[in-house]
Amino acid sequence: MQVLLLSSLFIFTHLFPAETNPEDAILGTWVNEEQTTHIEIYKEEGMYFGKIVWLPMTTDPNGNPITDRNNPDSELRERPLLGINILENFEYKNGEWKEGTIYSPTNGRKANPTLELASDDELIIKIKRGVFRRSTTWTRL
């Protein structure tokens, strides 16, 4: 009986920790609004990054990896898309993740968005370019 009680207590405290770091709430796997890419957000040395972990197609009809062909850096155009970081160097400040970059393999552009959790399962990416503003929502998997 005592072993059962201790086991239950151990499991409960590990499944439902008393405190979580709000800055780490972003960690996990997300799907973009178009449902075409899964991105794993992870933390490394206090900064937040996101890498592509799933695509509907990872190879072309000839079996070659789908590559970063739209990258403005010609040396990076042959790297496979699967596994590249599209979010880099974000810092948590005042309830948002800022100061980082997002990369779009679709058009080869980078931007400096703000990331904000709308809920536990919705991440809003806010991009501002001059007077234009755009946002997209990713959903936690």
Salt bridges, closest charged atoms under 4 A:
ASP24 OD1 - LYS43 NZ 3.15
ASP68 OD2 - ARG79 NH2 2.90
GLU91 OE1 - LYS93 NZ 3.78
GLU96 OE1 - LYS98 NZ 3.36
GLU99 OE2 - LYS93 NZ 3.94
GLU116 OE1 - LYS126 NZ 2.73
ASP121 OD1 - ARG140 NE 3.65
